[in-house]
Amino acid sequence: MATTSCDVAIVGAGLGGCFLALLLGRRGRHVVVIEQGPSVPSAGADFLKPPGLRVLARHGLADLVERHGLRRDTIRYYHDGDPIQECRFPDGGFLIRPYRELVELIYTSCAMEGVEFWFDAGIADIAVGEGAVEELVLGDGRRLRAGAVIGADGTKSAVRQALGIEQMTMPYERLLMRVATVPLSASVAQLNRLYFSSEGWLTYLYPINRDQARVFVGLPPEDDKEIFQDGIPALLDELKKFVTDSSDAFNFLQPATWQRIKVSALRVAAYHKGNAALLGSAAFACHPMTGMGMSYTLHDAEILADVICAAGDDPELLDRLLHARYEPRRHAHRQLIDYGDALASTFRDREAYLAAFRPDLHVHGTAAVPEQVSEQVPEEPPALQRA
């Protein structure tokens, strides 16, 4: 087959890959996005916190993304059933929008900028020579040559492997995560609540639209085998021990389908080599308790777009700019990963968790201050605020 040439090849059509493609397409770059699946991915976080929303606003996307999203400005935390703190978010709070909907919005915007998407396109080989990616070979025989290559292809990144960049994956072995989508109850519509127990369980309940909610349950692996083999009654018995102000959601858990999620931290030795760079969970992964992964990835894509456009067609300049302007992001990511590790390792202990909690990282340096609250907390109006 003939070889196709482009300015930038992006492997992976998740949020980071699509957003970078959009920014580059707007600046006149010929971009090809390669995605192994039949469409944009559906698995990902449902939250955009203020830093990510500010990135989208800088590029005229805030109104589009918020149009059918849910705005919240508070998360209340509980330990063994007692409210222990609240985190309040400034600047209009954070946005809840199902991941697939968010990515599809960005993907649709890419079409107006001439970005090409190749779906069902698995990578068969990546030719690397003299420290740069020379050619991508797809499973169907197509070949693609690009001035810059971005690996936005997840924690098992083929681009990262081809570049020989070392990775360190640290599974959170003491905590298994399961998620279900259920009908929305009044308590979940009212407020996002995250519950911890001294037995090593956590439960997070939040709305994703006016009719549905997500329920995350984290539990020790030895409990997972017993609970989900015995069925939902056993799960409810455990949740009733520490989930207090969201008990009206219990009835919706009976018919729920639970999906098991593997959660790990990922660190890599470098974010680029030559003309190729890593983005999103190909570069780093932190515990979802931080809620910041997508916001950091959007800012990373913004930096990459600036670097690629500044380098033009000069591969040596691209390498230097990636080293000078993108590699320093590893420091911010390391802080976030360490913070996620701290949250995951302390939530069993109320005082240790409160000591580990960092408002600056939870809202990316803005003035959200956790507040100690008593057991008697005034209730908010039972309504969702739609952006």
C-alpha positions as CSV (number, residue, x, y, z in Angstrom):
1,M,0.0,0.0,0.0
2,A,1.0,3.6,-0.6
3,T,2.5,5.6,2.3
4,T,0.5,8.6,3.6
5,S,2.3,11.6,4.9
6,C,1.0,14.2,7.5
7,D,2.3,16.8,9.8
8,V,1.3,15.1,13.0
9,A,0.1,11.5,13.7
10,I,-1.7,11.0,17.0
11,V,-2.2,7.5,18.2
12,G,-5.4,7.3,20.4
13,A,-8.7,9.2,20.0
14,G,-9.4,9.8,23.7
15,L,-9.9,13.2,25.2
16,G,-6.2,14.2,25.0
17,G,-5.7,12.9,21.5
18,C,-8.8,14.6,20.2
19,F,-8.2,17.9,21.9
20,L,-4.6,18.1,20.6
21,A,-5.8,17.2,17.1
22,L,-8.4,20.0,17.3
23,L,-5.8,22.6,18.4
24,L,-3.4,21.5,15.7
25,G,-6.1,21.4,13.0
26,R,-7.1,24.9,13.8
27,R,-3.5,26.0,13.2
28,G,-3.5,24.5,9.7
29,R,-1.6,21.3,10.5
30,H,-2.5,18.1,8.6
31,V,-3.3,15.7,11.5
32,V,-4.2,12.0,11.3
33,V,-5.6,10.3,14.4
34,I,-5.3,6.6,14.6
35,E,-7.7,4.7,16.9
36,Q,-7.7,0.9,17.3
37,G,-11.4,0.9,18.3
38,P,-14.4,1.5,16.0
39,S,-15.2,4.9,17.6
40,V,-13.9,7.2,20.2
41,P,-13.3,5.5,23.6
42,S,-16.1,5.4,26.1
43,A,-14.1,4.7,29.3
44,G,-12.8,7.6,31.3
45,A,-13.5,10.1,34.1
46,D,-16.7,12.1,34.2
47,F,-15.2,15.2,35.8
48,L,-13.7,18.4,34.6
49,K,-12.4,20.6,37.4
50,P,-11.7,24.3,37.1
51,P,-8.2,24.0,35.5
52,G,-9.5,21.9,32.6
53,L,-12.5,24.1,32.2
54,R,-10.2,27.1,31.9
55,V,-8.2,25.4,29.2
56,L,-11.4,24.7,27.2
57,A,-12.5,28.3,27.8
58,R,-9.2,29.6,26.3
59,H,-10.1,27.8,23.1
60,G,-13.7,28.8,22.9
61,L,-15.1,25.4,23.9
62,A,-16.5,26.0,27.4
63,D,-20.0,26.8,26.3
64,L,-20.2,23.8,24.0
65,V,-18.9,21.4,26.7
66,E,-21.1,22.9,29.5
67,R,-24.3,23.1,27.5
68,H,-25.7,19.7,28.8
69,G,-23.3,19.2,31.7
70,L,-24.0,19.4,35.4
71,R,-22.3,22.0,37.5
72,R,-21.4,21.2,41.1
73,D,-19.3,23.3,43.6
74,T,-19.1,21.0,46.6
75,I,-18.0,17.5,47.6
76,R,-18.8,16.3,51.1
77,Y,-16.5,13.6,52.6
78,Y,-17.6,11.1,55.3
79,H,-15.7,8.6,57.5
80,D,-17.5,5.7,59.1
81,G,-20.8,7.5,58.4
82,D,-19.8,10.9,59.9
83,P,-19.3,14.0,57.7
84,I,-15.7,15.1,58.2
85,Q,-15.1,17.9,55.7
86,E,-16.2,19.6,52.5
87,C,-14.2,20.8,49.6
88,R,-15.7,23.8,47.9
89,F,-14.7,24.7,44.3
90,P,-14.4,28.4,43.2
91,D,-14.9,29.8,39.7
92,G,-18.3,28.2,39.1
93,G,-17.2,24.8,40.4
94,F,-16.5,21.6,38.4
95,L,-18.4,20.0,35.5
96,I,-19.8,16.5,35.4
97,R,-20.2,15.2,31.8
98,P,-20.0,11.5,30.8
99,Y,-16.6,10.9,29.3
100,R,-17.8,9.6,26.0
101,E,-20.1,12.6,25.5
102,L,-17.2,15.0,26.2
103,V,-14.8,13.2,23.8
104,E,-17.5,13.1,21.0
105,L,-18.0,16.8,21.3
106,I,-14.3,17.4,20.7
107,Y,-14.2,14.8,18.0
108,T,-17.1,16.5,16.1
109,S,-15.3,19.8,16.3
110,C,-12.2,18.2,14.8
111,A,-14.1,17.4,11.6
112,M,-14.6,21.1,10.9
113,E,-10.8,21.5,11.0
114,G,-9.9,18.8,8.5
115,V,-8.5,16.3,11.0
116,E,-8.5,12.7,9.6
117,F,-9.6,9.9,11.9
118,W,-8.6,6.3,11.1
119,F,-10.8,4.0,13.2
120,D,-10.3,0.2,13.5
121,A,-6.7,0.9,12.9
122,G,-4.4,-1.2,15.1
123,I,-0.6,-0.5,15.1
124,A,1.4,-3.4,13.7
125,D,4.8,-1.8,13.9
126,I,6.5,1.5,14.7
127,A,9.8,2.1,12.9
128,V,12.2,4.0,15.0
129,G,15.6,5.2,13.7
130,E,18.2,7.6,15.2
131,G,15.9,8.5,18.1
132,A,12.9,9.4,16.0
133,V,9.7,7.7,14.8
134,E,10.1,7.2,11.0
135,E,6.9,5.3,10.1
136,L,3.8,3.8,11.6
137,V,2.6,0.5,10.0
138,L,-1.0,-0.4,10.6
139,G,-2.5,-3.9,10.8
140,D,-4.1,-3.6,7.4
141,G,-0.8,-2.7,5.7
142,R,-1.3,1.1,5.6
143,R,1.8,3.2,6.3
144,L,1.9,6.6,7.8
145,R,4.9,9.0,8.0
146,A,4.6,12.1,10.2
147,G,6.8,15.0,11.2
148,A,5.6,14.5,14.8
149,V,4.1,11.5,16.5
150,I,2.0,11.6,19.7
151,G,1.3,8.5,21.8
152,A,-2.1,9.2,23.4
153,D,-2.8,5.5,23.4
154,G,-3.2,4.7,27.1
155,T,-1.3,2.9,29.8
156,K,-0.2,0.1,27.4
157,S,1.0,2.7,24.9
158,A,2.5,1.1,21.7
159,V,4.3,4.4,21.1
160,R,6.0,4.4,24.5
161,Q,7.1,0.8,24.0
162,A,8.5,1.5,20.6
163,L,10.5,4.4,22.0
164,G,11.9,2.2,24.7
165,I,10.9,4.6,27.5
166,E,10.9,2.9,30.8
167,Q,7.7,2.8,32.9
168,M,6.8,2.0,36.4
169,T,3.3,0.8,37.2
170,M,2.2,0.5,40.8
171,P,-1.2,-1.2,41.2
172,Y,-3.3,-0.2,44.2
173,E,-3.4,-3.8,45.3
174,R,-5.3,-3.1,48.6
175,L,-8.2,-1.4,46.8
176,L,-10.4,-2.9,44.0
177,M,-12.8,-0.6,42.2
178,R,-16.2,-1.4,40.8
179,V,-18.6,1.0,39.1
180,A,-22.3,0.9,38.2
181,T,-24.7,3.3,36.5
182,V,-28.0,3.5,38.3
183,P,-31.2,5.6,38.4
184,L,-30.7,9.0,40.1
185,S,-32.0,9.2,43.7
186,A,-32.8,12.5,45.6
187,S,-29.7,12.4,47.8
188,V,-27.3,11.9,44.9
189,A,-29.1,14.7,42.9
190,Q,-28.6,17.0,45.9
191,L,-24.8,16.6,46.5
192,N,-21.7,14.7,45.6
193,R,-20.8,12.5,48.6
194,L,-17.7,10.4,49.1
195,Y,-17.7,7.9,51.9
196,F,-14.8,6.1,53.5
197,S,-14.7,3.4,56.1
198,S,-12.0,2.3,58.6
199,E,-12.4,-1.2,57.1
200,G,-10.9,-0.1,53.8
201,W,-14.0,0.6,51.8
202,L,-15.0,3.7,49.9
203,T,-18.2,4.7,48.0
204,Y,-18.6,7.7,45.7
205,L,-22.1,8.7,44.4
206,Y,-22.7,11.5,41.9
207,P,-25.2,12.3,39.1
208,I,-24.2,12.2,35.4
209,N,-27.5,13.6,34.1
210,R,-31.0,14.3,35.4
211,D,-31.9,10.6,35.3
212,Q,-28.8,8.6,36.1
213,A,-26.0,8.4,38.6
214,R,-22.6,6.7,38.9
215,V,-21.8,4.7,42.0
216,F,-18.2,3.7,42.6
217,V,-17.3,1.1,45.3
218,G,-13.8,0.5,46.4
219,L,-13.0,-2.4,48.7
220,P,-10.2,-4.7,49.8
221,P,-9.6,-7.6,47.3
222,E,-10.5,-10.3,49.8
223,D,-13.9,-8.7,50.3
224,D,-14.5,-8.3,46.6
225,K,-14.4,-12.0,46.0
226,E,-16.8,-12.7,48.9
227,I,-19.2,-9.8,48.3
228,F,-19.7,-10.1,44.6
229,Q,-20.0,-13.9,44.7
230,D,-22.7,-13.7,47.4
231,G,-24.6,-11.0,45.6
232,I,-26.0,-7.6,46.2
233,P,-27.6,-8.2,49.6
234,A,-24.1,-8.8,51.0
235,L,-22.9,-5.6,49.3
236,L,-25.8,-3.6,50.8
237,D,-25.1,-4.9,54.3
238,E,-21.6,-3.6,54.0
239,L,-22.6,-0.2,52.6
240,K,-25.2,0.4,55.3
241,K,-22.3,0.3,57.8
242,F,-20.8,3.6,56.6
243,V,-23.0,5.1,53.8
244,T,-25.4,7.3,55.7
245,D,-26.9,10.3,53.8
246,S,-27.3,8.4,50.5
247,S,-29.3,5.4,51.7
248,D,-32.1,6.2,49.2
249,A,-29.7,5.0,46.5
250,F,-29.6,1.5,47.9
251,N,-32.8,0.3,46.2
252,F,-31.2,1.1,42.8
253,L,-28.2,-1.1,43.5
254,Q,-30.2,-4.3,43.5
255,P,-30.4,-4.7,39.7
256,A,-27.2,-2.8,38.9
257,T,-24.5,-4.3,36.7
258,W,-21.1,-3.8,38.2
259,Q,-18.0,-3.4,36.2
260,R,-14.6,-4.1,37.7
261,I,-11.9,-1.4,37.2
262,K,-8.2,-1.9,37.6
263,V,-6.6,1.2,39.2
264,S,-2.8,1.8,39.0
265,A,-0.3,4.7,39.2
266,L,2.0,5.0,36.2
267,R,5.2,6.9,36.0
268,V,7.6,7.0,33.0
269,A,11.3,7.9,32.7
270,A,10.7,10.5,29.9
271,Y,7.8,12.2,28.0
272,H,9.4,12.4,24.6
273,K,12.2,11.1,22.4
274,G,13.1,12.9,19.2
275,N,9.9,13.7,17.3
276,A,7.6,11.7,19.4
277,A,5.9,12.5,22.7
278,L,3.5,10.9,25.2
279,L,0.2,12.3,26.3
280,G,-2.5,11.4,28.9
281,S,-2.3,8.0,30.5
282,A,0.5,7.0,28.1
283,A,2.6,9.5,30.1
284,F,1.1,9.3,33.7
285,A,-1.7,7.9,35.7
286,C,-2.8,8.8,39.2
287,H,-5.4,7.6,41.6
288,P,-8.9,8.8,40.5
289,M,-9.4,10.2,44.0
290,T,-7.5,13.3,42.8
291,G,-10.1,14.0,40.1
292,M,-7.5,15.9,38.1
293,G,-6.3,13.5,35.4
294,M,-8.4,15.0,32.6
295,S,-7.6,18.6,33.5
296,Y,-3.9,18.0,33.5
297,T,-4.1,16.2,30.2
298,L,-5.9,19.1,28.5
299,H,-3.2,21.5,29.7
300,D,-0.5,19.0,28.4
301,A,-2.2,19.0,25.0
302,E,-2.2,22.8,25.0
303,I,1.5,22.8,25.6
304,L,2.2,20.2,22.9
305,A,0.2,22.1,20.4
306,D,2.3,25.2,21.0
307,V,5.5,23.3,20.9
308,I,4.7,21.5,17.6
309,C,3.6,24.6,15.9
310,A,6.6,26.6,17.1
311,A,9.0,23.9,15.8
312,G,7.4,24.0,12.3
313,D,9.2,21.4,10.1
314,D,12.4,21.4,12.1
315,P,12.8,18.0,13.9
316,E,15.8,19.2,15.9
317,L,14.0,22.3,17.1
318,L,11.0,20.1,18.0
319,D,13.2,17.8,20.1
320,R,14.7,20.8,21.9
321,L,11.3,22.4,22.5
322,L,9.8,19.2,23.9
323,H,12.7,18.9,26.3
324,A,12.5,22.5,27.4
325,R,8.7,23.0,27.5
326,Y,7.0,19.7,27.9
327,E,9.4,17.5,29.9
328,P,9.0,19.8,32.9
329,R,5.4,18.7,33.2
330,R,6.7,15.5,34.7
331,H,7.2,17.4,38.0
332,A,3.6,18.5,38.2
333,H,2.5,15.0,37.4
334,R,4.7,13.4,40.0
335,Q,3.2,15.7,42.6
336,L,-0.3,14.6,41.6
337,I,0.6,10.9,41.5
338,D,2.2,11.2,45.0
339,Y,-0.9,12.9,46.2
340,G,-3.1,10.2,44.8
341,D,-0.9,7.6,46.6
342,A,-1.3,9.5,49.8
343,L,-5.1,9.6,49.6
344,A,-5.3,5.9,48.7
345,S,-3.1,4.9,51.6
346,T,-4.7,7.0,54.3
347,F,-8.5,7.1,53.8
348,R,-9.0,4.3,56.3
349,D,-7.7,6.6,59.0
350,R,-9.7,9.8,59.5
351,E,-7.0,12.0,60.9
352,A,-4.3,10.7,58.4
353,Y,-6.6,11.3,55.5
354,L,-7.4,14.9,56.6
355,A,-3.7,15.5,57.0
356,A,-3.0,14.2,53.5
357,F,-5.8,16.2,51.9
358,R,-4.4,19.1,49.8
359,P,-7.0,21.7,48.5
360,D,-4.3,23.2,46.2
361,L,-4.0,19.9,44.3
362,H,-7.7,19.2,44.4
363,V,-8.4,22.4,42.6
364,H,-5.0,23.0,41.0
365,G,-3.8,25.9,43.0
366,T,-7.0,27.8,43.5
367,A,-8.5,28.9,46.8
368,A,-10.7,25.8,47.7
369,V,-10.4,25.3,51.4
370,P,-11.7,22.2,53.1
371,E,-14.0,22.9,55.9
372,Q,-14.5,20.8,59.1
373,V,-18.2,20.1,59.5
374,S,-20.3,18.8,62.3
375,E,-22.7,15.9,62.0
376,Q,-25.6,18.4,61.7
377,V,-25.2,19.9,58.2
378,P,-27.8,22.0,56.6
379,E,-29.3,20.5,53.5
380,E,-29.1,22.1,50.1
381,P,-32.2,22.4,47.9
382,P,-32.8,19.0,46.2
383,A,-32.1,20.2,42.7
384,L,-29.4,19.9,40.1
385,Q,-27.9,22.9,38.5
386,R,-27.5,22.5,34.8
387,A,-24.8,24.5,33.1
